[in-house]
Amino acid sequence: MKREAKPIPRVLVVDDEADILELLELTLVRMGLEVVRASGVQQAKQRLDSDRFDLCLTDMRMPDGDGLEVVRHIAERGLDVPVAVITAHGNLENAVAVLKAGAFDYLSKPVALDQLRTLVTSALRLPAAVSMAKQSERVLLGDSPAMAQVRELIGRVARSQAPVHICGESGSGKELAARMIVEKSARSEQPFVAVNCGAIPENLMESEFFGYRKGAFTGADKDREGFFQAANHGTLLLDEVADLPMAMQVKLLRAIQEKCVRRVGATQEEPVDVRILSATHHDLAKCVQQGTFRQDLYYRLNVISIQMPSLREMREDVTGFASRMLERLRGDMPASFSAQALQQLAAYDFPGNVRELENIIERALALCQDGIITPEDLQLIPVQLTQGEVRNGGAGKYPLTDYLDRIEREAILEALHQTRFNRTAAAKILGVTFRALRYRMERLSITDKDNTD
């Protein structure tokens, strides 16, 4: 008997900007999905009413309404369509509002494509995609001495049950290192739960970490497990652990020390067997000195420390990384780097590290013509630092990522003021495309309010 082929999952993408629609569609098509576009709220509603979709991705702000209307439309009609909303960077109020309205999840602008793929995979429960993601996540590439040392240390700490703290800049592979530790450990077949501590509203933290009993508060209509129970006998990764508020740090310390947690509304504690891994791009020792992180919790978490190298510290690996990523991302599309593009990548400082490199290559693939990626397709604004400034994180004044952002922001604002905020003319001065300038202005929160002319 012949099996019927599974229908290809269909995704509705809603955005009023053609460039964003193109980038999202390219990413989703490469995941084997069928994409239907809608350029606004009203068109999205029409498509939802007339057709079948397995997922909806919608921008928050559009000329004829906002993403909340799309979420409510789906909820009011009882459509079985998970919906995720793309919100402005750092706008927690919007994020909370869309989740309360029934959204499956949200993404912040500018959209990180790896986060987009994770969200889509989770929403659609694509086993093949999950398997491929796990394979890629379990490999830390690079021939530099710094990365070789990290891989060797991961192999050693995986054999113990001691807490491990992984530090390094954003995008340097901290979660990948954590997953490699788990894969090589005795807990590899047990649950692995990764938690972004900075993404949970403070008033929900205790119930999210420890769970709650039915009736503990309004809306608690049944018992629910927290992160600790979900990771029982396995591993819990506390990502961006420096963002935990002080009150939660006290409760977390007790849970780690006693190996017990108490659900909100419960009278008894319950034992949990969880190995703790933590990660942050902040200097946790400095946070202790500044009084924003408890010293006793710091010593509990930082039993073994792994420092992830930045991409600047592995310059000899940059072109190799880029070529391997291009090979993986291009699929059947014939594409290669020009010599000038590789030179520009090798000279770039990558404040976003490997994650930024992957995003740059995906974007360049969408923009390139005739299969050749040129410097213009990369959309880089080069920032020159002396070796001393790189070592000291911007002459010791700023974390390097913040320093690079400050320099880039100043360069863009200078060009904009020079051209009376004519973005097309400013893009020419900066030597980038109009699209690249608009993307960077959005990332750095530069708006017309910055026009002081």
C-alpha positions in Angstrom: 0.0 0.0 0.0 1.5 3.3 -1.1 1.9 6.0 1.7 0.6 9.4 1.0 3.3 12.1 1.0 3.1 14.5 3.8 1.9 18.0 2.7 4.6 20.7 2.7 4.0 23.0 5.7 2.7 26.4 4.6 3.8 29.7 6.3 2.1 33.0 6.0 4.6 35.9 6.3 3.2 39.4 7.0 5.3 42.5 6.6 4.9 45.8 4.7 8.7 45.9 3.8 9.5 43.9 0.7 13.2 43.4 1.7 12.2 41.8 5.0 9.6 39.6 3.2 12.3 38.4 0.8 14.8 37.6 3.5 12.2 35.7 5.6 10.9 33.8 2.5 14.4 32.8 1.4 15.2 31.4 4.9 11.9 29.5 5.2 12.1 28.1 1.6 15.5 26.7 2.4 13.9 24.8 5.3 11.6 23.1 2.8 8.5 25.2 3.6 6.0 26.9 1.3 5.7 30.6 1.9 2.8 32.9 1.2 3.3 36.7 1.5 0.9 39.4 2.9 1.9 43.0 2.8 -0.4 44.2 5.6 -2.9 43.3 8.3 -6.0 43.3 6.1 -4.4 41.1 3.4 -3.2 38.8 6.1 -6.8 38.4 7.5 -8.1 37.7 4.0 -5.5 35.0 3.4 -6.1 33.4 6.8 -9.8 33.2 6.1 -9.5 31.7 2.6 -6.6 29.3 3.0 -4.8 26.8 5.2 -1.6 27.7 7.0 0.6 25.8 9.5 2.3 28.9 10.9 2.1 32.7 10.7 5.0 35.2 11.1 3.8 38.8 11.4 5.5 42.2 11.9 4.3 44.3 14.8 3.9 47.7 13.2 2.4 48.1 9.7 0.6 51.0 8.0 -2.9 49.5 8.2 -2.6 48.0 11.8 -0.4 45.9 14.0 0.5 42.3 14.6 -1.8 42.1 17.6 -4.8 42.3 15.3 -3.5 39.3 13.3 -3.0 37.3 16.6 -6.5 38.2 17.8 -8.0 37.4 14.4 -6.6 33.9 14.6 -7.7 33.5 18.2 -11.3 34.8 17.6 -11.9 32.5 14.6 -10.4 29.5 16.4 -7.8 28.9 13.7 -5.3 26.2 14.4 -2.3 28.4 13.4 0.6 29.2 15.7 1.6 32.8 15.2 4.8 34.6 16.1 5.2 38.3 16.1 8.3 40.3 15.1 8.7 43.2 17.6 11.0 46.2 17.9 14.3 45.4 19.7 14.0 45.5 23.4 10.3 46.3 23.5 9.3 43.9 26.3 5.8 45.5 26.6 4.9 44.5 23.0 6.4 41.0 23.6 4.3 40.4 26.7 1.2 41.8 25.0 1.4 39.4 22.0 2.1 36.4 24.3 -1.0 37.3 26.4 -3.1 37.7 23.2 -2.2 34.1 22.2 1.0 34.3 20.2 3.2 31.2 20.1 6.4 33.3 20.5 8.1 36.5 19.4 11.3 37.6 17.7 13.1 40.9 18.1 14.3 43.1 15.2 16.7 42.9 13.5 15.7 39.2 13.2 18.5 36.7 13.9 18.1 34.0 11.4 19.3 31.2 13.7 16.6 32.2 16.2 14.0 32.3 13.4 14.9 28.8 12.3 14.7 27.5 16.0 11.3 29.2 16.4 9.9 27.7 13.2 11.2 24.3 13.9 9.6 24.4 17.4 6.3 25.6 16.0 6.1 23.0 13.2 7.8 20.2 15.1 10.0 19.3 12.1 11.9 16.2 13.1 14.4 16.4 10.2 15.1 20.1 10.9 15.6 19.4 14.6 18.0 16.6 13.8 20.0 18.7 11.4 20.1 21.6 13.9 21.4 19.3 16.6 24.2 18.0 14.4 25.4 21.5 13.5 25.1 22.7 17.1 27.3 19.9 18.4 30.4 21.1 16.4 32.7 24.0 17.4 34.8 24.6 14.3 38.2 26.3 14.1 41.9 25.4 13.9 43.1 28.3 16.0 44.9 27.4 19.3 42.2 29.3 21.3 39.4 27.1 19.9 41.4 23.9 20.2 41.9 24.7 23.9 38.1 25.1 24.4 37.4 21.8 22.7 39.9 20.0 24.9 38.5 21.6 28.1 34.9 20.7 27.1 36.1 17.1 26.8 37.4 17.2 30.3 34.6 18.9 32.1 32.0 16.7 30.4 33.1 13.8 32.5 32.3 15.6 35.8 29.1 16.8 37.3 30.5 20.1 38.5 28.8 23.3 37.5 30.4 25.0 34.5 30.3 28.8 33.7 30.8 29.7 30.0 31.7 33.3 29.3 32.3 35.1 26.1 30.9 37.8 23.8 27.5 37.5 22.2 27.5 35.1 19.3 30.7 33.4 20.3 29.1 29.9 20.7 28.4 29.7 24.4 25.2 27.6 24.0 26.9 25.4 21.5 29.7 24.7 24.0 27.0 23.9 26.6 25.4 21.4 24.2 28.7 19.7 23.5 29.3 19.3 27.3 25.9 17.6 27.6 26.4 15.4 24.5 29.7 14.1 25.9 28.4 13.6 29.5 26.7 10.8 31.3 23.5 12.8 31.1 23.4 12.9 27.3 20.2 10.9 27.1 18.5 13.0 29.7 16.6 16.3 29.3 18.5 19.5 28.4 16.7 22.7 29.2 18.2 26.1 28.1 16.7 29.2 29.7 17.4 32.8 28.7 17.3 34.5 32.1 17.0 37.9 30.5 13.8 37.1 28.6 11.6 36.2 31.6 9.6 39.0 33.3 10.6 39.3 37.0 7.1 38.6 38.3 7.0 35.3 36.5 10.5 34.1 37.3 9.7 32.0 40.4 6.8 30.1 38.8 8.8 29.6 35.5 11.8 28.2 37.4 10.1 26.1 40.1 6.5 25.6 38.7 3.3 26.1 40.6 0.3 24.4 42.1 -3.3 24.7 40.9 -4.9 27.8 42.5 -1.6 29.4 43.5 -2.6 32.6 41.7 -5.2 33.8 39.2 -5.0 31.8 36.0 -3.2 28.8 37.7 -5.9 26.3 36.6 -3.7 23.2 36.9 -0.3 22.1 38.3 2.6 23.0 36.2 6.3 22.0 36.2 9.1 24.6 36.1 12.5 24.5 34.4 14.1 22.5 37.3 11.5 19.8 37.1 11.6 19.7 33.3 15.4 19.2 33.5 15.3 16.6 36.3 18.1 14.0 35.9 19.5 16.1 33.1 21.0 19.5 32.6 19.8 23.1 33.0 21.6 25.9 31.1 21.1 29.4 32.7 21.9 31.6 29.7 22.5 35.3 30.4 22.6 34.5 34.1 23.9 38.0 35.0 20.4 39.3 34.1 18.8 37.5 37.1 17.3 40.0 39.6 18.8 39.8 43.1 15.6 38.3 44.7 15.7 35.4 42.2 19.4 34.9 42.8 18.7 34.1 46.5 16.1 31.5 45.5 18.3 30.0 42.8 21.2 29.7 45.3 19.0 27.7 47.7 17.7 25.4 45.0 21.3 24.6 43.9 22.6 24.2 47.4 19.7 22.0 48.7 18.9 20.3 45.4 15.2 20.9 46.2 12.6 23.3 44.8 9.3 24.5 46.1 6.5 25.2 43.6 4.6 28.4 44.0 1.6 27.6 46.2 3.1 24.3 47.6 3.9 23.6 51.2 6.5 20.9 50.6 9.8 21.0 48.7 10.6 18.3 46.0 14.0 17.0 45.3 15.6 17.6 41.8 18.7 16.2 40.3 20.0 18.8 37.9 23.5 19.7 36.6 23.8 23.5 36.3 25.6 25.2 33.4 25.5 29.0 33.1 26.6 31.5 30.5 26.8 35.2 30.0 28.5 37.9 27.9 29.0 40.0 31.0 32.1 39.7 33.2 30.4 38.0 36.2 33.3 38.8 38.6 32.9 42.5 37.8 29.1 42.1 38.4 30.0 40.8 41.9 32.3 43.8 42.6 29.6 46.1 41.4 27.0 44.5 43.8 24.7 43.3 41.0 25.5 39.6 41.4 25.7 37.6 44.6 29.2 36.4 45.5 28.0 33.1 47.0 26.0 32.3 43.8 29.0 33.3 41.7 31.2 30.7 43.5 28.4 28.1 43.1 28.2 28.6 39.4 31.8 29.3 38.5 33.3 26.0 39.7 34.8 25.4 36.2 35.1 28.3 33.8 35.3 28.2 30.0 36.2 31.3 28.0 34.9 31.3 24.5 37.2 33.1 22.1 35.8 35.9 19.9 36.1 35.7 16.1 38.7 38.5 16.3 40.9 36.1 18.2 40.6 33.5 15.5 41.2 35.6 12.4 43.0 32.7 10.7 39.7 30.8 10.8 37.4 33.5 9.4 37.7 32.7 5.7 37.4 29.0 6.4 34.3 29.6 8.5 32.8 31.7 5.8 33.4 29.1 3.1 32.0 26.3 5.1 28.9 28.4 6.0 28.4 29.3 2.4 28.6 25.7 1.3 25.9 24.8 3.9 23.6 27.7 3.3 23.6 28.0 -0.5 21.9 24.6 -1.0 21.7 24.0 -4.8 22.4 27.7 -5.5 25.8 28.2 -7.2 27.5 30.9 -5.1 31.0 31.9 -4.2 32.9 34.8 -2.6 34.9 37.3 -4.7 38.5 37.7 -3.5 37.7 41.3 -2.4 34.7 40.0 -0.3 37.0 37.4 1.5 39.5 40.2 2.2 36.8 42.4 3.7 35.5 39.5 5.9 39.0 38.8 7.1 39.5 42.5 8.1 36.1 42.9 9.8 36.0 42.8 13.6 32.6 40.9 14.0 31.2 42.4 17.1 28.4 39.7 16.8 31.0 36.9 16.2 30.0 33.7 14.5 26.3 34.4 14.7 26.9 37.7 12.9 29.0 36.0 10.2 26.2 33.6 9.5 23.7 36.4 9.2 26.0 38.4 6.9 26.4 35.4 4.6 22.7 34.6 4.5 21.9 38.2 3.7 24.7 38.3 1.0 23.2 35.2 -0.6 19.9 36.9 -0.9 21.5 40.0 -2.4 24.2 38.7 -4.7 23.9 38.6 -8.5 25.3 35.9 -10.9 26.3 33.8 -7.9 29.3 36.0 -6.9 29.2 37.6 -3.4 30.9 41.0 -3.6 31.9 43.5 -0.8 28.7 45.4 -1.5 26.6 42.3 -0.8 28.2 41.8 2.6 26.9 45.3 3.7 29.8 45.8 6.2 30.7 49.2 7.6 34.4 48.7 8.5 35.5 50.0 11.9 39.3 50.4 12.4 40.7 49.7 15.9 44.3 49.6 17.0 45.5 46.3 18.5 45.7 48.0 21.9 42.0 49.1 21.6 40.9 45.6 20.7 42.8 44.1 23.6 41.4 46.7 26.1 37.9 46.7 24.7 38.0 50.2 23.4 40.8 51.7 25.4 39.3 50.2 28.6 36.2 52.5 28.5 33.6 50.2 27.0 32.9 46.5 26.4 34.2 46.0 22.8 30.7 45.3 21.3 29.4 48.6 22.8 32.5 50.4 21.7 32.1 49.2 18.1 28.4 50.1 18.1 29.2 53.6 19.4 31.8 54.2 16.7 29.4 52.9 14.0 26.5 55.0 15.3 28.7 58.1 15.3 29.9 57.4 11.7 26.3 56.9 10.5 25.0 60.0 12.3 27.8 62.1 10.9 27.0 61.1 7.4 23.3 61.7 8.0 23.8 65.2 9.4 26.2 65.9 6.5 23.3 65.1 4.1 20.5 66.7 6.1 19.3 63.2 6.9 19.1 62.2 3.2 19.6 58.4 3.7 20.4 57.7 0.0 23.2 60.3 0.0 24.4 59.2 3.4 24.6 55.6 2.2 26.9 56.8 -0.7 29.2 58.6 1.7 29.5 55.5 3.9 30.1 53.3 0.9 27.1 50.9 1.6 23.8 50.3 0.0 20.6 52.1 1.1 19.3 48.8 2.4 22.4 48.2 4.5 22.1 51.7 6.0 18.5 51.2 6.8 19.2 47.8 8.5 22.0 49.4 10.6 19.9 52.4 11.6 17.2 50.1 12.9 19.8 47.9 14.8 21.3 51.0 16.4 17.9 52.7 17.1 18.7 55.7 14.9 15.5 57.6 13.9 14.5 60.9 12.5 14.4 62.2 16.1 18.2 62.2 16.0 18.0 64.8 13.2 19.0 68.0 15.1 19.2 70.1 11.9 
